[in-house]
Amino acid sequence: MPAVTLDTDIDSDTDTDTIQAAHASIQRAARWAAVQARDASADGSFVYAVKTTGVYCSPSSPSRLPRLENVEFFDNAKAAEAAGYRPSRRHAADRSAVAAQHAALVAAACRQIETAETEPALDRLAADAGLSTYHFHRVFKAVTGLTPKAYAAAHRAGRMRAQLAAGGSVTDAIYESGFNSNSRFYEAADRVLGMRPTDYRAGGTNTRIFFAIGECSLGAILVAQSARGVCAISLGDDPDLLARELQDRFPQAELVGADADFEQLVARVVGFVEAPSLGLDLPLDVRGTAFQERVWQALREIPAGTTASYTDIAVRIGSPKSVRAVAQACGANTIAVAIPCHRVVRSDGNLSGYRWGVARKRSLLERETTD
């Protein structure tokens, strides 16, 4: 009996394509069935778009059912919008409701972090919010711009600075800041203060800050840098006044005049002021409360040549009612242009106050739009 030879020369690419096509067909059928049933449990797993109207909806949408041949399915709203579709009015309203719900959950988590004696575990925060750990982490970062861990660290840093600035002992600061060990406190203090806690309390004792004052078309400009990064960029008419303001911030620090290398850094800052299209990416020594750092991060995300209102920033950081606090955080910014608070305007588009003068704010905005 002759041997039987099996044909194993199969086109693997064609086989794979067939499998993928079958999977896509099954998925499309399942999604269409969910749309027909207006299955709310499918919301969040995909959206469907209607070619004839140009809008997309959630599976549970009560809208009139379209014909299947006019329907496209997408994994999420972002993909649908990238394809040119816009949300239906119902979907937009649902999305606003979800955003408000997420903001409330995150606000509650922030209060929990702020009032806890020790940093709450991520899974505990997620459970209290009624979300999975992964989903809660994503939602928290989307609303605040920080991870829960980073938010807790920023809050502790703010309490640490406040306690030390008020003249409290280092021991008091350890416990008031929510640290459960000396070693963790000193590790965090070195990172967020840029110096030892006792030196910070003493106004910067044993801390060296390099600085230089130059000239630009907006007047005098001071740039200062600690071991952690740029800690001040100031604009003004009086160079001596800029130097005194820096000394007032760190009365016991050793202020060191710039060397040649530092002069190059100042030249970069001046160059950016004169031509914003050059860009400016500097390591920053940012010291603020958790709320201020959220605002300052949002400011750095405003593209050059565009503006945002104080209300816009409040919404972006998940605190829509904190418009006044956003304005105060902008006013507390001590790093001009690198943290571009000049890009924040009033809701009517008019310019409001600016730490270094409204005229300079207007000039910076004009340069960014014409550069």
LOVO-194041 format. One line per 8 residues: number of its first residue (from 1); their letters; for each residue x, y negated, z of N, C-alpha, C. Coordinates in steps of 0.001 Angstrom, whole numbers, plus 500000, padded with zeros to 6 digits. Example, Ala and Ser with C-alpha at 12.3 -4.5 7.8 and 13.67 -1.06 7.14 Angstrom:
<mikols>
1 = as = 513190:505690:507800:512300:504500:507800:513200:503300:507800  512850:502250:507080:513670:501060:507140:512900:499970:507870 $
</mikols>
This chain:
<mikols>
1 = mpavtldt = 500866:501192:500000:500000:500000:500000:500891:498774:500000  500719:497881:499050:501598:496709:498977:501392:495783:500164  502479:495130:500554:502393:494195:501685:501544:492993:501308  500828:492515:502282:499979:491337:502075:500753:490106:502490  500858:489137:501620:501583:487890:501906:500585:486783:502191  500733:486160:503367:499841:485060:503738:500379:483748:503193  499511:482928:502661:499909:481624:502139:499940:480628:503291  501141:480314:503746:501282:479366:504863:501671:477973:504397 $
9 = didsdtdt = 501669:477770:503096:502056:476470:502556:500838:475550:502560  500512:475036:503741:499321:474188:503901:499742:472731:503931  499003:471887:503285:499292:470451:503281:498905:469883:504644  499885:469699:505525:499600:469255:506892:499010:467855:506928  499444:466986:505995:498912:465619:505973:497419:465632:505656  497048:466458:504656:495643:466538:504288:494830:467115:505433  495387:468109:506110:494702:468729:507233:494478:467720:508348  495493:466925:508637:495367:465906:509684:494327:464864:509315 $
17 = dtiqaaha = 494332:464441:508058:493357:463448:507602:491933:463980:507751  491754:465250:507449:490423:465864:507548:489934:465878:508995  490848:466231:509900:490501:466269:511320:490131:464875:511816  490948:463877:511430:490688:462506:511868:489365:461987:511320  489072:462330:510053:487812:461888:509454:486627:462521:510184  486780:463804:510531:485697:464486:511250:485489:463856:512624  486596:463523:513287:486496:462892:514612:485811:461532:514513  486189:460747:513488:485587:459417:513312:484092:459538:513046 $
25 = siqraarw = 483705:460548:512261:482290:460738:511945:481491:461110:513194  482078:461988:514025:481409:462396:515266:481275:461201:516213  482356:460400:516318:482328:459236:517207:481286:458223:516733  481220:457993:515421:480255:457036:514881:478834:457505:515174  478582:458802:515006:477248:459339:515258:476874:459188:516734  477837:459448:517622:477568:459337:519055:477294:457880:519444  478055:456967:518873:477857:455554:519187:476510:455062:518645  476150:455505:517478:474858:455078:516916:473709:455622:517762 $
33 = aavqarda = 473869:456825:518266:472838:457395:519138:472700:456570:520415  473833:456085:520947:473796:455254:522156:473102:453924:521877  473335:453366:520681:472683:452105:520308:471176:452314:520167  470792:453402:519513:469364:453694:519335:468669:453879:520686  469389:454462:521634:468803:454698:522962:468957:453493:523879  469659:452445:523391:469973:451253:524197:470564:451681:525546  471584:452523:525439:472189:453161:526602:473112:452184:527341  472675:451704:528504:473467:450745:529278:474764:451359:529791 $
41 = sadgsfvy = 474798:452668:529969:476024:453301:530456:477152:453237:529427  476803:452958:528164:477821:452848:527114:478402:451440:527016  477777:450480:527701:478292:449110:527675:479717:449080:528234  480594:448389:527529:481982:448307:527967:482883:449304:527267  482277:450367:526673:483101:451355:525967:483239:451031:524486  482287:450249:523941:482385:449794:522556:481340:448704:522320  481434:448021:521193:480402:447089:520744:480076:447427:519298  478890:447006:518862:478559:447207:517448:478313:445847:516808 $
49 = avkttgvy = 478744:445726:515553:478603:444478:514812:477701:444697:513605  476978:443661:513252:476018:443741:512143:476524:442868:511002  476801:443491:509882:477394:442782:508743:476482:441677:508214  475184:441880:508258:474258:440913:507662:474061:439663:508514  474329:439745:509803:474148:438578:510683:475466:438000:511187  476530:438820:511133:477832:438333:511571:478008:438293:513077  477161:438982:513819:477266:438983:515278:477532:440399:515768  478009:440490:517020:478188:441810:517630:477436:441849:518957 $
57 = cspsspsr = 477083:443061:519388:476257:443248:520582:476773:444422:521410  476300:444506:522632:476547:445666:523470:475561:446769:523092  475880:448036:523375:474960:449134:523017:473550:448972:523586  473440:448361:524781:472123:448254:525413:471337:447025:524971  471854:446274:524024:471188:445040:523599:469748:445315:523147  468807:444472:523599:467404:444663:523199:467108:444119:521804  468119:443638:521116:467908:443069:519780:467326:444122:518833  466683:443649:517790:466106:444549:516783:467214:445401:516176 $
65 = lprlenve = 466938:446698:516042:467964:447607:515533:468244:447332:514053  469517:447233:513673:469863:447048:512260:469864:448391:511532  470047:448362:510236:470215:449590:509465:471633:450096:509673  471795:451396:509767:473102:451977:510072:474163:451565:509057  473786:451450:507782:474787:451102:506767:475324:449678:506935  474638:448857:507754:475093:447479:507997:475869:447335:509304  476174:448478:509938:476777:448446:511265:478254:448838:511222  479057:448096:511991:480451:448468:512241:480631:448613:513749 $
73 = ffdnakaa = 481452:449573:514152:481719:449784:515572:483146:449367:515898  483308:448748:517073:484632:448330:517539:484809:448770:518990  486050:449016:519351:486327:449486:520713:486032:448426:521765  486147:447146:521384:485904:446082:522349:485547:444796:521615  485141:443787:522388:484731:442505:521808:485885:441808:521106  487092:441926:521670:488253:441274:521071:488486:441765:519654  488344:443078:519442:488535:443635:518107:487455:443150:517152  486226:443028:517642:485138:442537:516800:485382:441086:516394 $
81 = eaagyrps = 485838:440273:517335:486111:438865:517039:487284:438723:516080  488272:439617:516204:489409:439585:515284:488968:439900:513857  487879:440658:513736:487350:440998:512413:486408:439927:511876  486200:438863:512642:485403:437745:512160:483997:437663:512701  483622:438559:513607:482274:438523:514184:482234:437626:515416  481049:437111:515724:480849:436289:516920:479861:436999:517849  479918:436726:519143:478991:437410:520056:477563:436934:519847  476620:437848:519985:475211:437449:519955:474929:436599:521181 $
89 = rrhaadrs = 473858:435831:521145:473546:434973:522288:473355:435795:523555  472730:436961:523423:472519:437819:524596:473866:438343:525107  474731:438746:524185:476031:439281:524604:476859:438192:525271  476806:436971:524724:477550:435863:525326:477053:435587:526738  475709:435645:526917:475147:435423:528250:475570:436529:529206  475548:437783:528713:475976:438903:529545:477436:438748:529936  478256:438293:528975:479680:438133:529238:479917:437044:530281  479113:435963:530224:479229:434895:531217:478846:435408:532598 $
97 = avaaqhaa = 477798:436250:532637:477364:436811:533916:478439:437716:534497  479071:438519:533642:480147:439400:534103:481332:438571:534604  481645:437492:533868:482754:436628:534282:482477:436014:535649  481235:435578:535868:480875:434999:537165:480958:436048:538266  480529:437270:537948:480599:438357:538922:482052:438658:539272  482903:438722:538252:484320:438987:538494:484948:437877:539327  484598:436624:539029:485153:435496:539789:484760:435591:541257  483520:436000:541521:483062:436130:542909:483794:437263:543623 $
105 = lvaaacrq = 483990:438386:542924:484712:439514:543526:486156:439144:543840  486785:438435:542909:488179:438049:543113:488303:437012:544224  487344:436088:544279:487358:435090:545354:487272:435776:546719  486413:436792:546807:486284:437533:548064:487585:438267:548387  488230:438827:547361:489504:439524:547579:490588:438549:548033  490587:437345:547458:491566:436325:547863:491380:435960:549332  490120:435784:549748:489863:435469:551156:490323:436621:552051  490117:437851:551572:490539:439023:552345:492062:439031:552497 $
113 = ietaetep = 492776:438709:551423:494237:438660:551468:494705:437558:552416  494047:436409:552339:494476:435250:553117:494227:435412:554613  493207:436179:554974:492862:436296:556393:493413:437566:557035  493976:438466:556233:494497:439720:556779:495821:439481:557502  496036:440201:558591:497295:440079:559330:498450:440659:558532  498196:441742:557800:499195:442322:556901:498564:442463:555519  499378:442523:554509:498884:442559:553139:498004:443787:552905  496746:443614:552480:495863:444755:552230:496373:445601:551061 $
121 = aldrlaad = 496183:446899:551142:496588:447798:550065:495709:447565:548842  496276:447789:547659:495540:447563:546418:494295:448429:546348  494407:449701:546719:493234:450574:546624:492130:450145:547587  492506:449544:548729:491499:449043:549668:490763:447841:549078  491516:446918:548473:490898:445749:547840:489956:446185:546723  490406:447162:545919:489583:447642:544805:488308:448299:545309  488436:449099:546350:487263:449784:546899:486253:448780:547441  486729:447754:548135:485829:446735:548669:485129:445965:547550 $
129 = aglstyhf = 485800:445846:546392:485202:445152:545247:484290:446071:544434  484326:447367:544739:483493:448312:544009:484022:448643:542628  485349:448494:542439:485965:448759:541142:487076:449796:541300  487450:450425:540191:488614:451310:540229:489864:450463:540454  490913:451085:540937:492162:450350:541198:492680:449684:539936  492673:450436:538823:493181:449902:537558:492345:448719:537080  491009:448879:537125:490124:447812:536654:490236:446574:537548  490284:446789:538862:490402:445656:539783:491693:444881:539529 $
137 = hrvfkavt = 492790:445588:539333:494078:444935:539091:494011:444055:537849  493394:444575:536774:493255:443814:535534:492372:442589:535734  491240:442779:536407:490299:441666:536628:490942:440591:537490  491614:440985:538554:492239:440018:539463:493272:439175:538717  494103:439815:537914:495131:439068:537182:494519:438164:536121  493447:438643:535470:492785:437827:534445:492191:436568:535051  491648:436666:536262:490991:435525:536902:492001:434564:537513  493003:435078:538217:493924:434217:538964:495231:433929:538248 $
145 = gltpkaya = 495587:434757:537259:496884:434611:536623:497999:435289:537395  497661:435904:538544:498633:436596:539383:498114:437992:539711  499026:438922:539973:498606:440213:540484:498233:440047:541953  497461:440969:542532:497144:440853:543960:498398:440763:544827  499425:441522:544488:500666:441498:545257:501337:440128:545160  501373:439558:543936:501987:438239:543756:501180:437159:544464  499853:437296:544445:499013:436318:545137:499279:436362:546637  499367:437579:547184:499642:437721:548613:501002:437128:548962 $
153 = aahragrm = 501991:437352:548095:503330:436811:548346:503328:435292:548300  502600:434721:547327:502537:433266:547221:501824:432660:548426  500771:433342:548891:500053:432838:550062:500946:432884:551301  501662:433982:551487:502575:434076:552630:503654:433010:552548  504133:432761:551327:505170:431741:551158:504656:430367:551568  503395:430067:551201:502816:428788:551591:502695:428650:553089  502255:429725:553756:502157:429696:555214:503534:429567:555851  504509:430224:555260:505877:430138:555761:506396:428704:555695 $
161 = raqlaagg = 506210:428066:554531:506687:426687:554365:505981:425749:555340  504658:425925:555474:503893:425043:556357:504351:425193:557804  504585:426423:558242:505006:426668:559619:506382:426067:559889  507310:426258:558948:508662:425738:559139:508685:424215:559038  507897:423673:558094:507863:422213:557933:507271:421531:559156  506373:422238:559869:505763:421667:561069:506679:421757:562284  507846:422343:562083:508800:422429:563186:508679:423679:564024  507888:424648:563557:507726:425886:564301:508985:426723:564263 $
169 = svtdaiye = 509103:427634:565200:510276:428497:565259:510219:429519:564136  511376:430082:563818:511426:431120:562797:510614:432327:563243  510663:432665:564516:509876:433788:565033:508388:433557:564811  507919:432337:565100:506509:432016:564863:506173:432151:563377  507084:431680:562529:506844:431724:561082:506725:433159:560590  507502:434071:561184:507448:435475:560781:506035:436018:560950  505454:435783:562127:504140:436359:562418:503000:435544:561813  503160:434213:561762:502119:433380:561166:502018:433618:559666 $
177 = sgfnsnsr = 503118:434035:559050:503131:434270:557610:502666:435662:557242  502393:436509:558232:501868:437836:557952:502914:438881:557659  504169:438664:558052:505211:439656:557857:505260:440579:559072  505435:441861:558800:505463:442817:559903:506879:443259:560265  507881:442617:559671:509260:442920:560054:510144:441727:559734  511217:441569:560532:512149:440467:560314:512835:440578:558960  513206:441804:558583:513969:441978:557350:513169:441534:556130  511871:441875:556093:511049:441466:554949:510863:439951:554923 $
185 = fyeaadrv = 510735:439354:556089:510589:437903:556144:511824:437215:555574  513006:437627:556016:514223:436961:555561:514489:437215:554086  514114:438400:553613:514260:438682:552186:513365:437758:551370  512106:437617:551798:511165:436749:551093:511561:435285:551236  512023:434891:552416:512397:433497:552654:513510:433062:551727  514504:433932:551553:515621:433591:550676:515141:433374:549245  514133:434170:548844:513650:434073:547465:512758:432864:547260  511803:432597:548154:510821:431544:547914:511270:430168:548394 $
193 = lgmrptdy = 512206:430134:549373:512678:428851:549863:513965:428421:549180  514712:429411:548654:515996:429094:548047:517071:428823:549081  516792:429142:550341:517730:428885:551440:517257:429655:552660  518078:429655:553694:517676:430315:554932:516542:429541:555602  515631:430253:556304:514498:429568:556945:514922:428438:557875  515976:428654:558662:516424:427603:559579:516912:426387:558817  517524:426615:557642:518008:425494:556824:516836:424732:556210  515791:425461:555783:514613:424807:555221:513948:423946:556280 $
201 = raggtntr = 513803:424492:557481:513174:423743:558572:513971:422486:558888  515268:422546:558682:516137:421405:558973:516312:420481:557770  515404:420606:556805:515442:419674:555668:516465:420014:554616  516878:421277:554548:517806:421677:553501:519242:421771:553952  519481:421862:555264:520845:422000:555768:521516:423209:555125  522799:423052:554772:523605:424118:554166:523144:424487:552762  522310:423669:552176:521837:423918:550812:522478:422924:549857  522955:423429:548753:523593:422565:547750:522650:422397:546563 $
209 = iffaigec = 522387:421148:546234:521528:420830:545098:522307:419932:544143  522484:420409:542937:523159:419610:541908:522132:418705:541235  522551:417509:540929:521616:416600:540259:522385:415632:539377  521654:415061:538462:522218:414025:537591:521093:413120:537139  521427:411884:536864:520450:410905:536387:520923:410398:535038  520044:410487:534056:520367:410017:532725:519348:409004:532244  519414:408692:530983:518491:407748:530373:517816:408393:529175  516543:408117:529025:515801:408540:527834:514894:407390:527439 $
217 = slgailva = 514144:407561:526380:513297:406472:525901:512166:406143:526871  511911:407024:527848:510870:406768:528841:511429:406147:530113  512713:405845:530121:513344:405247:531288:514387:406162:531882  514589:406060:533182:515553:406912:533867:514953:408301:534063  515822:409324:534039:515365:410693:534249:516335:411403:535179  515793:412043:536203:516603:412801:537153:516292:414279:536985  517347:415083:536946:517204:416535:536899:518002:417105:538063  517368:417974:538863:518029:418586:540009:517850:420095:539953 $
225 = qsargvca = 518870:420806:540419:518843:422266:540349:519422:422866:541626  518667:423799:542212:519155:424564:543358:519751:425864:542837  520109:426738:543745:520637:428029:543336:519578:428862:542629  518292:428512:542827:517200:429281:542239:516772:428786:540872  517047:427547:540570:516618:426997:539293:516332:425519:539413  515782:424936:538361:515461:423512:538350:514377:423245:539385  514661:422356:540331:513694:422078:541399:513089:420687:541279  513581:419858:540357:512995:418528:540175:513374:417978:538805 $
233 = islgddpd = 512392:417412:538135:512613:416561:536962:511729:415350:537192  512330:414189:537341:511575:412981:537664:511857:411892:536641  510845:411075:536393:510947:409937:535474:510660:408661:536238  511309:407577:535862:511066:406305:536539:511835:405169:535906  511681:403993:536509:512382:402801:536018:513657:402528:536803  513718:403025:538045:514828:402726:538943:515600:404004:539266  516811:404176:538725:517591:405387:538996:517849:405600:540486  518115:404516:541218:518383:404646:542647:517163:405178:543396 $
241 = llarelqd = 515983:404737:542995:514755:405197:543638:514555:406686:543397  514860:407172:542199:514735:408601:541904:515664:409414:542805  516875:408926:543001:517830:409625:543859:517358:409635:545315  516783:408521:545765:516299:408449:547147:515116:409391:547367  514258:409494:546369:513113:410403:546490:513588:411852:546609  514615:412217:545860:515164:413561:545971:515748:413797:547362  516449:412796:547857:517047:412926:549185:515975:413014:550266  514852:412335:550075:513763:412396:551047:513151:413802:551103 $
249 = rfpqaelv = 513141:414477:549966:512596:415834:549943:513501:416805:550690  514809:416611:550562:515779:417483:551219:516806:416618:551951  516396:416028:553057:517249:415040:553731:518573:415594:554233  518653:416890:554515:519885:417455:555047:520656:418272:554001  520149:418336:552792:520841:419114:551757:522081:418379:551274  523001:419147:550747:524189:418560:550133:523875:418273:548663  523736:417007:548335:523448:416610:546961:524766:416399:546227  524945:417137:545159:526218:417144:544436:526022:416559:543050 $
257 = gadadfeq = 526834:415566:542710:526774:414976:541379:527127:415995:540315  526569:415828:539135:526689:416829:538085:528095:416941:537541  528438:418183:537116:529672:418396:536374:529315:418495:534897  530285:418857:534077:530067:418876:532626:528989:419882:532228  528987:421049:532874:527985:422060:532538:526577:421568:532858  526441:420900:533999:525122:420405:534374:524674:419286:533444  525618:418494:532982:525276:417427:532029:524622:418007:530777  525045:419224:530391:524433:419858:529223:522967:420194:529480 $
265 = lvarvvgf = 522668:420612:530730:521281:420890:531089:520442:419611:531011  520985:418529:531532:520269:417248:531474:520035:416846:530021  521041:417072:529186:520897:416732:527770:519773:417540:527125  519603:418807:527534:518513:419631:526998:517162:419047:527385  517042:418610:528640:515781:418039:529101:515486:416742:528360  516493:415892:528232:516320:414629:527505:515933:414911:526057  516601:415904:525450:516287:416256:524068:514846:416696:523903  514322:417426:524897:512935:417869:524832:511981:416691:524962 $
273 = veapslgl = 512301:415748:525842:511462:414559:525997:511378:413798:524681  512504:413692:523987:512536:412921:522743:511922:413694:521575  512084:415029:521579:511577:415855:520473:510967:417130:521052  509687:417107:521422:509055:418256:522078:509108:419552:521280  509239:419470:519953:509272:420684:519139:510501:421534:519420  511513:420965:520090:512704:421739:520441:512384:422833:521446  511339:422628:522252:510982:423597:523274:511882:423475:524491  511406:424003:525613:512175:423913:526863:511833:425120:527728 $
281 = dlpldvrg = 512798:426009:527888:512605:427220:528686:513692:427257:529754  513336:426853:530961:514303:426748:532051:513887:427625:533222  514866:428173:533955:514518:428835:535216:514087:427769:536220  512912:427943:536820:512373:426925:537710:512373:427407:539154  512695:426498:540044:512598:426753:541476:511293:426105:541925  510187:426862:541786:508853:426344:542051:508450:426699:543473  508059:425694:544231:507668:425916:545623:506330:425240:545874  505294:426051:545980:503970:425498:546230:503097:426518:546908 $
289 = tafqervw = 501871:426128:547190:500906:427068:547757:500480:428049:546666  499774:429103:547069:499295:430074:546086:498410:429388:545045  497553:428466:545494:496663:427763:544567:497475:426879:543621  498435:426124:544159:499248:425252:543315:500004:426054:542272  500557:427198:542652:501324:427991:541698:500424:428549:540598  499173:428880:540928:498228:429313:539897:497968:428173:538914  497777:426972:539425:497540:425813:538556:498765:425547:537694  499942:425543:538298:501161:425237:537545:501425:426267:536458 $
297 = qalreipa = 501112:427537:536728:501269:428560:535704:500299:428309:534558  499069:427916:534879:498088:427608:533834:498547:426421:532990  499198:425443:533619:499698:424289:532868:500757:424712:531860  501618:425641:532257:502700:426083:531371:502161:426866:530182  500920:427311:530256:500312:428068:529159:499557:427182:528176  499499:425857:528441:498859:424928:527488:499851:424663:526358  499511:424990:525115:500454:424781:524006:500769:423297:523808  501996:423015:523407:502379:421641:523087:501486:421104:521976 $
305 = gttasytd = 501100:419845:522094:500241:419234:521092:498762:419382:521381  498429:420078:522474:497030:420237:522867:496857:419775:524310  495612:419593:524703:495320:419170:526077:494226:420051:526658  494071:419982:527954:492994:420676:528664:492496:419741:529756  491242:419890:530113:490707:419058:531184:490948:419733:532527  490779:418967:533604:490912:419544:534943:489870:420650:535139  488693:420447:534551:487650:421468:534631:488080:422733:533905  488697:422571:532723:489192:423728:531966:490167:424551:532808 $
313 = iavrigsp = 491092:423861:533457:492097:424564:534265:491430:425267:535439  490469:424606:536071:489762:425219:537199:489074:426509:536759  488467:426492:535577:487799:427689:535063:488821:428777:534757  489945:428392:534148:490960:429379:533758:491531:430125:534961  491631:429454:536093:492213:430122:537265:491143:430764:538142  489893:430744:537656:488830:431423:538386:488258:430640:539545  488472:429320:539570:487920:428479:540639:487201:427283:540019  486080:427517:539325:485418:426450:538568:484969:425253:539398 $
321 = ksvravaq = 484803:425438:540701:484365:424335:541553:485536:423566:542173  486751:423948:541827:487939:423354:542463:488600:422310:541579  487799:421527:540873:488347:420539:539940:489216:419524:540682  488741:419032:541822:489507:418037:542583:490824:418644:543087  490766:419908:543527:491985:420569:544007:492978:420776:542864  492472:421024:541659:493352:421149:540486:494065:419831:540230  493321:418738:540310:493926:417416:540113:495004:417151:541164  494744:417560:542403:495728:417371:543463:496971:418223:543217 $
329 = acgantia = 496776:419446:542713:497921:420300:542399:498761:419705:541273  498096:419100:540288:498834:418421:539210:499650:417269:539790  499046:416534:540727:499754:415414:541343:500911:415864:542214  500850:417105:542724:501920:417615:543583:503086:418178:542792  502923:418308:541491:503998:418841:540651:505188:417891:540640  506377:418409:540916:507590:417575:540941:508524:417880:539785  508057:418705:538839:508915:419082:537711:508252:418607:536423  508558:417383:536031:507951:416790:534837:508350:417580:533595 $
337 = vaipchrv = 507511:417540:532608:507638:418128:531265:507804:419646:531258  508613:420225:532146:508761:421679:532182:507484:422329:532711  506832:421685:533663:505465:422054:534072:504595:420904:533575  504009:421051:532380:503450:419905:531649:502095:419417:532153  502073:418809:533338:500810:418266:533841:500346:417075:533005  501225:416562:532132:500800:415454:531262:499788:415930:530215  499634:417236:530038:498687:417760:529053:497283:417922:529619  497079:417526:530868:495753:417624:531474:495090:416247:531450 $
345 = vrsdgnls = 493880:416190:530923:493164:414919:530771:491780:415052:531406  491064:413957:531447:489706:413983:531973:488783:414676:530979  487586:415069:531440:486643:415798:530585:486233:414990:529361  486249:413647:529480:485885:412802:528339:487069:412533:527420  488224:413140:527709:489402:412967:526864:490293:411814:527258  489827:410974:528173:490644:409843:528604:491750:410302:529548  492820:409505:529579:493949:409830:530437:493674:409395:531865  494052:410240:532800:493918:409902:534215:495310:409715:534807 $
353 = gyrwgvar = 495391:409678:536117:496659:409402:536778:497759:410392:536440  498977:409937:536540:500158:410754:536268:501243:410318:537231  501884:411252:537875:502875:410958:538903:503920:409954:538429  504252:410026:537145:505316:409169:536619:504782:408062:535709  503472:407758:535822:502888:406635:535103:502080:407062:533885  500894:406475:533739:500000:406838:532638:500623:406488:531292  501403:405417:531234:502035:405036:529967:502978:406134:529489  503715:406733:530422:504617:407827:530042:503808:409052:529613 $
361 = krsllere = 502701:409295:530273:501827:410418:529900:501341:410246:528468  500883:409042:528151:500394:408777:526793:501502:408966:525769  502688:408492:526090:503814:408606:525173:504198:410070:524938  504207:410870:526000:504544:412288:525855:503530:413000:524965  502239:412705:525164:501205:413331:524352:501307:412906:522900  501577:411646:522679:501708:411170:521292:502870:411849:520587  503983:412039:521295:505136:412694:520683:504829:414151:520329  504069:414814:521190:503774:416225:520935:502836:416407:519750 $
369 = ttd = 501986:415434:519509:501038:415558:518405:501605:415055:517084  502692:414291:517129:503274:413736:515900:504650:414321:515592  505221:415092:516563:506590:415604:516388:506646:416606:515244 $
</mikols>
